[in-house]
Amino acid sequence: MKGWTRAMYKMIALDLDGTLNNDEKKITDKTREALLAVQQHGVTVVLASGRQAPGLSREADALDLKDYHGLLLSYNGGRIQDATTGEILFDQAIERATALRFLRHLEAYPELSPIVDDGESIFTTDANRHKVQDESRNNNLKIEIVENIADAVEARGFSPVKILTAAPNEILVPRLADIRRGFEDELSFVQSAPWFYEATVKGVSKSSSLARVCERLGIERSEVMAFGDAQNDMSMLDFAGRGVAMGNACPELKEMADEITLSNNEDGIAASLTRHFDFLN
């Protein structure tokens, strides 16, 4: 790999949790320095996360994406935003009628915790339901207690970009088929963590949104590097010219990746970038 330069890769797409961030939810100094250096050499950095849009701001600020026209890809590809101008380049919400039907469908499974937001607040019937507090904290979203989530979405008149279903893994996995039943033709589903099952508009994914920004910027998919650790990163790594799985990635991602680097706690991103960009040596 020694001798490869920035001319080969013009875009770096990064998942956040378990990839860019270590287990303490921090970007290490070594990883940050490597990503600042590639941006200074003209490489576009894209934060590509299942997180809600407000949840990308801390990492965007840490990597100075505003100074380098980085891109923010949130909701598993449901929204793309220019970090410099704030312009929304793509926004694909779930049709409200479909969202309402899906939320009422989930009411049949009280052991599951639906998490839906309007960009400012998470709507939930109980702030202590599974992962609600974590999602509020990680995504800079308030928690609003409502009597019924579907009724609240209908009353507020918004269309969610993503509907997240949360539960402990041993409860969630046996219910995956039940969760998506009847909605396979309208929604795309992906398990982004052992405790999360995410629904977006059919066809929306990290890869489909990366394709959009590449077309906009005139970048070939062969010129993209993508880093991830979970199942919702599989389409993104498949799209990229070089898909890199973290050392802590799930087996499915490692199996299909072009490269396996060190873990998120061992500066895996920096280690890989150093191999592919000779100005980092």
C-alpha positions in Angstrom: 0.0 0.0 0.0 3.0 2.3 0.5 3.2 5.0 -2.1 -0.6 5.4 -2.6 -1.6 9.1 -2.6 -4.7 11.2 -2.1 -5.3 11.0 -5.9 -6.6 7.5 -5.4 -9.2 8.3 -2.7 -11.1 11.6 -2.8 -13.8 10.7 -0.2 -13.7 9.0 3.2 -17.0 7.9 4.7 -17.1 7.1 8.4 -19.6 5.5 10.6 -19.6 7.0 14.1 -20.3 4.7 17.0 -17.9 1.7 17.1 -15.9 3.2 14.2 -14.9 6.9 14.4 -15.6 7.0 18.2 -13.9 4.7 20.7 -15.9 3.0 23.4 -15.8 6.2 25.4 -17.6 8.0 22.6 -14.5 10.0 21.8 -12.4 10.6 18.7 -8.8 9.9 19.7 -6.1 12.5 19.0 -4.3 10.2 16.5 -7.5 9.6 14.5 -8.5 13.2 14.5 -5.1 14.3 13.3 -5.1 11.9 10.4 -8.6 13.0 9.3 -7.7 16.7 9.5 -4.6 15.9 7.4 -6.5 14.2 4.6 -9.0 17.1 4.5 -6.1 19.6 4.3 -5.1 17.6 1.2 -8.5 18.0 -0.5 -10.2 14.8 0.6 -14.0 15.1 1.5 -14.9 13.5 4.8 -18.5 12.2 5.2 -20.0 11.3 8.6 -22.4 8.4 7.7 -24.4 7.4 10.7 -27.7 5.9 11.7 -27.9 8.7 14.3 -30.5 11.4 14.1 -29.2 14.6 12.4 -28.5 16.6 15.6 -26.4 13.7 16.8 -23.6 14.4 14.3 -22.7 17.9 15.5 -20.1 17.0 18.1 -18.0 14.9 15.7 -18.5 17.4 12.9 -17.1 20.1 15.1 -14.2 17.9 16.3 -13.1 17.2 12.7 -13.6 20.8 11.5 -16.0 19.7 8.8 -17.4 23.2 8.5 -14.0 24.4 7.3 -13.6 21.7 4.7 -17.1 21.3 3.2 -17.6 17.9 4.9 -20.9 16.2 4.6 -23.3 14.9 7.2 -25.2 11.8 6.3 -27.7 10.9 9.1 -30.7 8.6 9.6 -28.9 5.8 7.8 -28.9 7.9 4.6 -32.3 9.6 5.0 -30.8 13.0 5.2 -27.6 14.6 3.7 -26.4 18.1 4.8 -23.5 20.3 3.8 -21.5 20.9 7.0 -20.3 24.3 5.8 -23.5 25.9 4.4 -26.0 23.9 6.4 -27.9 23.2 3.2 -30.0 20.0 3.2 -28.9 18.2 0.0 -31.3 15.3 0.4 -34.1 14.5 2.8 -36.4 11.5 2.4 -38.9 11.2 5.2 -41.3 8.3 5.6 -44.7 9.1 4.2 -46.8 10.1 7.3 -49.5 7.6 6.6 -47.0 4.8 6.4 -45.2 6.0 9.5 -48.5 6.1 11.5 -49.5 2.6 10.3 -46.1 1.3 11.3 -46.1 2.9 14.7 -49.6 1.5 15.4 -48.3 -1.9 14.2 -45.5 -1.7 16.8 -48.1 -1.2 19.6 -48.9 -4.9 19.4 -45.4 -5.6 20.9 -45.2 -3.8 24.2 -41.8 -5.3 24.9 -40.3 -3.2 22.1 -39.5 0.5 22.4 -40.2 2.7 19.3 -38.0 5.8 19.1 -39.1 8.5 16.7 -38.0 12.2 16.6 -38.9 15.4 14.8 -35.4 16.8 14.8 -35.7 18.3 18.3 -37.4 15.8 20.5 -37.8 12.0 20.9 -41.4 11.1 21.5 -41.9 8.2 24.0 -44.5 7.0 26.4 -41.8 6.4 29.1 -38.4 8.1 29.4 -37.0 4.9 30.9 -37.9 2.7 28.0 -34.9 0.8 26.4 -32.2 3.2 25.0 -34.4 6.3 25.1 -32.0 8.1 27.5 -29.0 7.1 25.5 -30.5 8.2 22.2 -31.5 11.6 23.8 -28.0 12.1 25.1 -26.1 10.9 22.0 -28.2 12.9 19.6 -28.8 16.1 21.4 -32.5 15.5 21.5 -35.0 16.4 24.2 -37.4 13.7 25.5 -41.1 14.4 25.3 -43.5 12.1 27.1 -46.7 11.5 25.1 -49.7 9.2 25.7 -49.4 7.6 22.3 -46.5 8.0 19.9 -48.5 7.6 16.7 -51.1 10.1 17.9 -48.3 12.6 18.7 -46.8 12.3 15.3 -50.2 12.8 13.7 -51.0 15.8 15.9 -47.6 17.5 15.2 -48.0 16.9 11.5 -44.4 15.8 10.8 -43.1 12.9 8.8 -40.2 11.0 10.5 -37.1 10.3 8.5 -36.4 7.1 10.5 -38.3 5.0 13.0 -36.1 3.1 15.4 -37.2 0.0 17.4 -35.2 -0.8 20.5 -35.0 -3.8 22.8 -32.4 -6.0 24.4 -30.9 -8.3 21.8 -32.5 -11.4 23.2 -35.9 -9.8 22.9 -35.4 -7.9 19.6 -34.0 -10.6 17.4 -36.9 -13.0 17.7 -39.2 -10.1 16.8 -37.4 -8.9 13.6 -39.7 -10.7 11.2 -42.8 -9.5 13.2 -41.5 -5.9 13.1 -41.2 -5.7 9.3 -44.1 -7.9 8.4 -46.5 -6.1 6.0 -44.0 -3.2 5.5 -41.3 -4.8 3.4 -42.5 -3.1 0.2 -42.6 0.4 1.8 -39.7 0.5 4.2 -36.0 -0.6 4.4 -35.0 -2.3 7.6 -31.5 -2.8 9.0 -30.1 -3.8 12.4 -27.6 -1.1 13.3 -26.7 -2.5 16.7 -27.6 -5.6 18.8 -30.4 -3.6 20.3 -31.6 -1.4 17.4 -33.7 -2.2 14.3 -34.1 0.8 12.0 -36.8 1.6 9.4 -36.3 4.2 6.6 -38.0 4.7 3.2 -37.6 1.8 0.9 -34.3 2.1 -1.0 -32.7 4.6 1.4 -29.4 3.4 2.8 -25.9 4.7 3.5 -24.8 3.5 0.0 -27.7 5.1 -1.9 -26.9 8.5 -0.2 -23.2 8.1 -0.8 -24.0 7.5 -4.5 -25.9 10.8 -4.5 -23.1 12.9 -3.1 -20.5 11.2 -5.3 -22.6 12.1 -8.4 -22.9 15.7 -7.1 -19.2 16.0 -6.5 -18.0 14.1 -9.5 -16.3 11.4 -7.5 -16.2 7.8 -8.7 -17.1 5.1 -6.2 -13.6 3.7 -6.8 -12.3 6.9 -5.2 -14.2 6.3 -1.9 -13.0 4.7 1.3 -15.6 3.7 3.8 -15.1 2.6 7.4 -17.7 0.7 9.5 -18.4 -1.8 12.2 -22.1 -2.9 12.0 -24.7 -4.5 9.6 -26.0 -1.1 8.6 -22.5 -0.3 7.2 -22.5 -3.2 4.8 -24.1 -1.4 1.9 -21.7 1.5 2.4 -18.6 -0.7 2.4 -19.9 -2.6 -0.7 -20.4 0.7 -2.5 -16.9 2.1 -1.7 -13.9 1.4 -3.8 -12.3 0.2 -0.5 -14.5 -1.0 2.3 -12.7 -1.2 5.7 -14.1 -3.1 8.6 -12.9 -2.2 12.1 -11.3 -4.8 14.2 -14.3 -4.8 16.4 -16.8 -5.1 13.5 -19.5 -7.8 13.3 -18.5 -11.0 11.5 -20.8 -10.2 8.5 -19.0 -6.9 7.8 -15.5 -8.4 8.2 -16.5 -11.2 5.7 -17.3 -8.8 2.9 -14.8 -6.0 3.6 -11.7 -5.3 1.4 -9.7 -4.7 4.5 -9.8 -5.2 8.3 -8.0 -2.6 10.4 -7.4 -2.2 14.1 -10.4 -1.7 16.5 -12.0 1.6 17.3 -10.1 1.6 20.5 -6.8 1.2 18.7 -6.9 4.0 16.2 -8.0 1.7 13.4 -9.0 4.5 11.1 -5.7 6.3 11.5 -3.8 3.0 10.9 -5.6 2.3 7.7 -5.3 5.9 6.4 -1.5 5.8 7.1 -1.2 2.8 4.8 -3.1 4.4 2.0 -1.9 8.1 2.1 1.8 8.5 1.9 1.7 12.1 3.2 0.7 10.6 6.6 4.0 8.7 6.9 
